[in-house]
Amino acid sequence: MATEGFFQRVYDVVREVPMGRVVTYGQVAALVGEPRKARFVGFAMHSSPGMSGGVPCHRVVFKDGSLAPGFAFGGPDEQRRLLEAEGVTFLDDSHVDMSACQWEVMA
């Protein structure tokens, strides 16, 4: 797996996540055809250009809805602020309400 190609495919998927929705690392991995590479999606998000490059990486969360502890663009508080500004709802301080906010991709 070439890292550059994989990262670009990840960025392309994350760019499609609508405002007010979140996607999991595993979901992104599956969408790029590498279902066992969720950890690599995390590496891609950490290396992404962020919103300045059109990659809304704040919309990627863990399967249980928890936020990334080391969110590359300001920490989990900033990730939460960005998500709340888009209308994403939370169950508690650090978990997105996945039943209400997870992006369901139509095949």
Backbone as a chain_set.jsonl record, in Angstrom:
{"seq": "MATEGFFQRVYDVVREVPMGRVVTYGQVAALVGEPRKARFVGFAMHSSPGMSGGVPCHRVVFKDGSLAPGFAFGGPDEQRRLLEAEGVTFLDDSHVDMSACQWEVMA", "coords": {"N": [[0.848, -1.19, 0.0], [0.772, 2.061, -1.014], [1.555, 4.885, 0.764], [1.031, 7.628, 0.107], [-0.953, 7.455, -1.955], [-2.971, 6.095, -0.555], [-3.511, 7.927, 1.554], [-4.482, 10.097, 0.029], [-6.819, 8.979, -1.051], [-8.228, 8.609, 1.316], [-8.528, 11.305, 2.115], [-10.167, 12.174, 0.039], [-12.552, 10.759, 0.549], [-13.212, 11.772, 3.116], [-13.663, 14.428, 2.504], [-16.166, 14.247, 1.41], [-17.943, 13.913, 3.489], [-20.829, 15.162, 4.866], [-21.584, 18.414, 6.251], [-22.364, 18.583, 9.68], [-22.437, 15.911, 10.109], [-20.757, 12.869, 11.111], [-18.073, 10.522, 10.681], [-16.613, 7.29, 11.083], [-13.258, 6.152, 11.823], [-12.894, 3.511, 10.987], [-15.009, 3.245, 9.211], [-14.252, 5.015, 7.179], [-11.936, 3.686, 6.342], [-13.05, 1.323, 5.31], [-14.534, 2.426, 3.206], [-12.544, 3.255, 1.469], [-11.685, 0.894, 0.562], [-10.011, -0.574, 2.189], [-10.574, -2.158, 4.663], [-9.302, -2.995, 7.039], [-7.621, -1.048, 7.886], [-8.02, 1.092, 9.695], [-6.443, 2.382, 11.618], [-4.491, 3.508, 10.006], [-5.994, 5.391, 8.697], [-6.253, 7.19, 10.744], [-3.579, 8.055, 10.887], [-3.467, 9.343, 8.438], [-5.321, 11.401, 8.878], [-4.001, 12.834, 10.852], [-1.899, 13.814, 9.382], [-3.111, 15.396, 7.538], [-4.033, 18.268, 5.488], [-6.022, 19.62, 6.726], [-8.831, 21.852, 7.203], [-7.946, 23.969, 5.662], [-7.007, 22.725, 3.456], [-9.28, 21.671, 2.533], [-10.125, 19.38, 3.85], [-12.192, 18.105, 6.071], [-11.264, 17.03, 8.726], [-12.053, 17.02, 11.357], [-14.474, 15.8, 11.444], [-14.144, 13.108, 11.698], [-14.347, 10.407, 13.819], [-14.016, 8.105, 16.641], [-15.342, 4.708, 16.705], [-17.142, 4.465, 18.839], [-18.018, 7.007, 19.05], [-16.349, 8.71, 20.361], [-14.03, 11.434, 20.693], [-10.978, 12.358, 19.015], [-8.136, 12.021, 20.972], [-5.763, 13.432, 20.58], [-6.347, 15.453, 18.736], [-5.267, 16.92, 15.853], [-5.518, 19.596, 15.211], [-5.839, 21.36, 17.333], [-6.716, 19.961, 19.572], [-9.1, 17.882, 21.494], [-11.097, 19.58, 22.518], [-11.285, 21.635, 20.663], [-12.044, 20.127, 18.439], [-14.564, 19.285, 19.273], [-15.823, 21.799, 19.485], [-15.839, 22.626, 16.788], [-17.463, 20.618, 15.665], [-19.885, 20.964, 17.096], [-20.566, 23.511, 16.183], [-21.424, 22.864, 13.69], [-23.751, 21.604, 14.204], [-23.689, 19.054, 15.258], [-24.609, 16.694, 17.657], [-24.04, 15.758, 21.101], [-23.568, 13.064, 23.423], [-22.332, 13.182, 25.841], [-19.548, 14.887, 27.395], [-17.522, 14.034, 25.658], [-18.415, 12.309, 23.635], [-19.897, 11.804, 20.561], [-23.29, 11.775, 19.494], [-23.877, 9.111, 17.94], [-26.038, 7.737, 16.813], [-27.638, 9.729, 15.906], [-25.989, 11.341, 14.328], [-24.139, 10.009, 12.672], [-22.707, 9.569, 9.498], [-24.401, 8.067, 6.972], [-23.644, 6.251, 4.346], [-24.94, 5.943, 1.163], [-25.078, 3.226, -0.917]], "CA": [[0.0, 0.0, 0.0], [1.516, 3.314, -1.077], [0.961, 5.805, 1.727], [0.496, 8.823, -0.557], [-2.207, 7.114, -2.614], [-3.945, 5.789, 0.484], [-3.889, 9.184, 2.213], [-5.306, 10.887, -0.891], [-8.144, 8.345, -1.105], [-8.868, 8.941, 2.593], [-8.932, 12.712, 2.058], [-11.293, 12.279, -0.891], [-13.746, 10.295, 1.26], [-13.543, 12.694, 4.211], [-14.221, 15.639, 1.878], [-17.568, 13.99, 1.072], [-18.771, 13.858, 4.701], [-21.58, 16.411, 4.943], [-21.585, 19.218, 7.474], [-23.33, 18.096, 10.656], [-22.325, 14.453, 10.187], [-19.436, 12.336, 11.427], [-17.745, 9.217, 10.122], [-15.606, 6.657, 11.923], [-12.008, 5.772, 11.165], [-13.135, 2.237, 10.331], [-15.915, 3.48, 8.09], [-13.437, 5.586, 6.106], [-11.073, 2.619, 5.842], [-13.872, 0.456, 4.464], [-14.924, 3.16, 2.0], [-11.411, 3.323, 0.537], [-11.353, -0.469, 0.172], [-8.989, -1.124, 3.089], [-11.325, -2.214, 5.922], [-8.477, -3.295, 8.211], [-6.627, 0.028, 7.979], [-8.562, 2.239, 10.435], [-5.335, 3.103, 12.259], [-3.836, 4.295, 8.961], [-6.863, 6.557, 8.482], [-5.829, 8.124, 11.788], [-2.314, 8.658, 10.458], [-3.799, 10.273, 7.349], [-5.969, 12.586, 9.448], [-2.973, 13.598, 11.558], [-1.043, 14.436, 8.365], [-3.935, 16.096, 6.544], [-3.939, 19.729, 5.465], [-7.139, 20.182, 7.477], [-9.817, 22.628, 6.451], [-7.274, 24.815, 4.667], [-6.878, 21.876, 2.276], [-10.599, 21.133, 2.231], [-10.322, 18.075, 4.49], [-12.802, 18.343, 7.39], [-10.877, 15.876, 9.54], [-12.746, 17.057, 12.648], [-15.677, 14.97, 11.319], [-13.776, 11.692, 11.855], [-14.352, 10.052, 15.243], [-13.929, 6.673, 16.916], [-16.583, 3.952, 16.522], [-18.064, 4.744, 19.946], [-18.355, 8.424, 19.029], [-15.402, 9.534, 21.116], [-13.192, 12.347, 19.919], [-9.552, 12.027, 18.972], [-7.481, 12.671, 22.106], [-4.702, 14.332, 20.131], [-6.812, 16.115, 17.517], [-4.096, 17.641, 15.345], [-5.75, 21.013, 14.936], [-6.246, 22.103, 18.518], [-7.159, 19.102, 20.658], [-10.5, 17.449, 21.46], [-12.023, 20.693, 22.768], [-11.48, 22.316, 19.379], [-12.825, 19.231, 17.591], [-15.954, 19.384, 19.744], [-16.344, 23.121, 19.115], [-16.109, 22.607, 15.348], [-18.616, 19.753, 15.409], [-21.094, 21.617, 17.622], [-20.879, 24.627, 15.285], [-22.092, 22.278, 12.528], [-25.006, 21.005, 14.644], [-23.494, 17.696, 15.766], [-25.01, 16.596, 19.057], [-23.189, 14.925, 21.943], [-24.188, 12.338, 24.532], [-21.64, 13.685, 27.023], [-18.473, 15.809, 27.02], [-16.563, 13.561, 24.658], [-18.976, 11.312, 22.731], [-20.917, 12.233, 19.608], [-24.486, 10.944, 19.407], [-23.696, 8.428, 16.659], [-27.321, 7.357, 16.235], [-28.21, 10.917, 15.261], [-25.051, 12.121, 13.52], [-23.212, 9.256, 11.815], [-22.967, 9.635, 8.057], [-24.763, 6.787, 6.377], [-23.351, 6.319, 2.915], [-25.831, 5.138, 0.333], [-24.325, 2.541, -1.971]], "C": [[0.889, 1.247, 0.0], [0.817, 4.335, -0.19], [0.337, 7.016, 1.052], [-0.846, 8.545, -1.199], [-3.314, 6.825, -1.623], [-4.427, 7.076, 1.152], [-4.8, 10.002, 1.308], [-6.712, 10.303, -1.001], [-8.924, 8.629, 0.179], [-9.367, 10.381, 2.558], [-10.141, 12.889, 1.15], [-12.593, 11.841, -0.228], [-14.159, 11.306, 2.32], [-14.107, 14.008, 3.665], [-15.703, 15.484, 1.55], [-18.5, 13.982, 2.286], [-19.496, 15.191, 4.848], [-21.437, 17.121, 6.292], [-22.681, 18.679, 8.394], [-23.349, 16.587, 10.801], [-20.907, 14.072, 10.558], [-19.307, 10.964, 10.796], [-16.674, 8.611, 11.019], [-14.354, 6.348, 11.109], [-12.205, 4.467, 10.382], [-14.033, 2.367, 9.12], [-15.138, 4.054, 6.904], [-12.55, 4.506, 5.502], [-11.854, 1.694, 4.906], [-14.233, 1.145, 3.15], [-13.784, 3.305, 0.998], [-10.939, 1.92, 0.144], [-10.281, -1.13, 1.008], [-9.59, -1.267, 4.495], [-10.513, -2.501, 7.179], [-7.444, -2.197, 8.48], [-7.149, 1.269, 8.713], [-7.457, 3.065, 11.088], [-4.604, 3.989, 11.246], [-4.672, 5.507, 8.574], [-6.502, 7.619, 9.52], [-4.525, 8.813, 11.432], [-2.571, 9.688, 9.355], [-4.429, 11.549, 7.899], [-4.944, 13.461, 10.157], [-2.084, 14.365, 10.573], [-1.811, 15.321, 7.395], [-3.709, 17.603, 6.589], [-5.072, 20.398, 6.233], [-8.066, 20.983, 6.58], [-9.17, 23.532, 5.418], [-7.065, 24.051, 3.365], [-8.199, 21.211, 1.914], [-10.881, 19.778, 2.833], [-10.89, 18.307, 5.901], [-12.54, 17.188, 8.353], [-11.514, 15.892, 10.923], [-14.006, 16.189, 12.625], [-15.388, 13.481, 11.453], [-13.606, 11.405, 13.341], [-14.19, 8.545, 15.398], [-15.313, 6.024, 16.819], [-17.613, 4.244, 17.615], [-18.458, 6.215, 20.03], [-17.386, 9.31, 19.77], [-14.506, 10.326, 20.17], [-11.737, 11.913, 19.982], [-8.834, 12.756, 20.104], [-6.399, 13.66, 21.695], [-5.084, 15.063, 18.869], [-5.772, 17.122, 17.058], [-4.292, 19.142, 15.212], [-6.296, 21.751, 16.146], [-6.774, 21.263, 19.659], [-8.639, 18.794, 20.607], [-11.494, 18.574, 21.741], [-12.315, 21.452, 21.481], [-12.291, 21.437, 18.432], [-14.299, 19.312, 17.986], [-16.569, 20.714, 19.335], [-16.718, 23.16, 17.633], [-17.343, 21.772, 15.023], [-19.91, 20.39, 15.901], [-21.524, 22.778, 16.737], [-21.61, 24.144, 14.031], [-23.41, 21.603, 12.905], [-24.897, 19.577, 15.123], [-23.835, 17.686, 17.253], [-24.14, 15.572, 19.793], [-24.009, 14.257, 23.034], [-23.614, 12.79, 25.865], [-20.503, 14.572, 26.536], [-17.607, 15.337, 25.863], [-17.091, 12.52, 23.678], [-20.093, 11.898, 21.873], [-22.102, 11.267, 19.692], [-24.474, 10.29, 18.024], [-25.029, 8.056, 16.011], [-27.97, 8.531, 15.507], [-27.301, 11.537, 14.211], [-24.109, 11.34, 12.604], [-23.668, 9.335, 10.365], [-23.248, 8.234, 7.548], [-24.617, 6.917, 4.88], [-24.31, 5.403, 2.173], [-25.023, 4.522, -0.796], [-25.057, 2.587, -3.291]], "O": [[1.672, 1.45, 0.928], [-0.369, 4.615, -0.369], [-0.783, 7.395, 1.393], [-1.789, 9.314, -1.014], [-4.455, 7.247, -1.811], [-5.632, 7.284, 1.295], [-5.798, 10.549, 1.777], [-7.69, 11.049, -1.04], [-10.132, 8.861, 0.139], [-10.509, 10.648, 2.931], [-11.042, 13.67, 1.46], [-13.628, 12.479, -0.419], [-15.335, 11.659, 2.412], [-14.949, 14.631, 4.313], [-16.417, 16.479, 1.426], [-19.719, 14.038, 2.126], [-18.855, 16.237, 4.944], [-21.201, 16.494, 7.325], [-23.782, 18.36, 7.946], [-24.177, 16.038, 11.528], [-19.969, 14.842, 10.351], [-20.296, 10.33, 10.428], [-15.908, 9.34, 11.648], [-14.387, 6.292, 9.88], [-11.737, 4.34, 9.251], [-13.841, 1.678, 8.118], [-15.337, 3.634, 5.764], [-12.426, 4.42, 4.28], [-11.367, 1.33, 3.835], [-14.235, 0.508, 2.096], [-14.03, 3.463, -0.198], [-9.917, 1.771, -0.526], [-9.7, -2.134, 0.595], [-9.164, -0.574, 5.419], [-11.0, -2.266, 8.284], [-6.494, -2.413, 9.232], [-6.755, 2.387, 8.379], [-7.522, 4.294, 11.11], [-4.154, 5.085, 11.582], [-4.129, 6.535, 8.17], [-6.454, 8.809, 9.206], [-4.375, 10.016, 11.648], [-1.972, 10.764, 9.342], [-4.113, 12.649, 7.445], [-5.007, 14.688, 10.073], [-1.577, 15.439, 10.897], [-1.208, 15.934, 6.514], [-3.253, 18.145, 7.596], [-5.081, 21.62, 6.377], [-8.082, 20.814, 5.361], [-9.784, 23.833, 4.395], [-6.958, 24.653, 2.297], [-8.236, 20.298, 1.089], [-11.79, 19.083, 2.378], [-10.149, 18.666, 6.817], [-13.456, 16.466, 8.746], [-11.515, 14.866, 11.603], [-14.551, 15.874, 13.683], [-16.304, 12.667, 11.333], [-12.83, 12.064, 14.032], [-14.221, 7.802, 14.417], [-16.331, 6.716, 16.849], [-18.814, 4.269, 17.348], [-19.147, 6.626, 20.964], [-17.564, 10.527, 19.815], [-14.264, 9.942, 19.026], [-11.325, 11.193, 20.892], [-8.912, 13.981, 20.191], [-6.152, 14.632, 22.408], [-4.235, 15.279, 18.004], [-5.437, 18.06, 17.782], [-3.314, 19.883, 15.11], [-7.116, 22.659, 16.009], [-7.249, 21.823, 20.647], [-9.367, 19.358, 19.789], [-12.623, 18.53, 21.251], [-13.449, 21.863, 21.236], [-13.139, 21.943, 17.697], [-15.174, 19.397, 17.124], [-17.714, 20.754, 18.887], [-17.78, 23.663, 17.267], [-18.17, 22.17, 14.204], [-20.922, 20.36, 15.2], [-22.72, 23.008, 16.558], [-22.327, 24.911, 13.388], [-24.112, 21.087, 12.035], [-25.919, 18.938, 15.372], [-23.405, 18.558, 18.008], [-23.586, 14.653, 19.191], [-25.006, 14.802, 23.508], [-24.302, 12.788, 26.886], [-20.495, 14.972, 25.371], [-17.017, 16.157, 25.159], [-16.306, 11.905, 22.957], [-21.089, 12.414, 22.379], [-21.919, 10.074, 19.936], [-24.997, 10.849, 17.059], [-25.137, 8.06, 14.784], [-28.766, 8.332, 14.589], [-27.787, 12.194, 13.291], [-23.357, 11.943, 11.837], [-24.85, 9.189, 10.053], [-22.421, 7.332, 7.683], [-25.389, 7.62, 4.228], [-24.466, 4.232, 2.52], [-24.358, 5.235, -1.548], [-24.565, 2.058, -4.288]]}, "num_chains": 1, "name": "protein.A"}
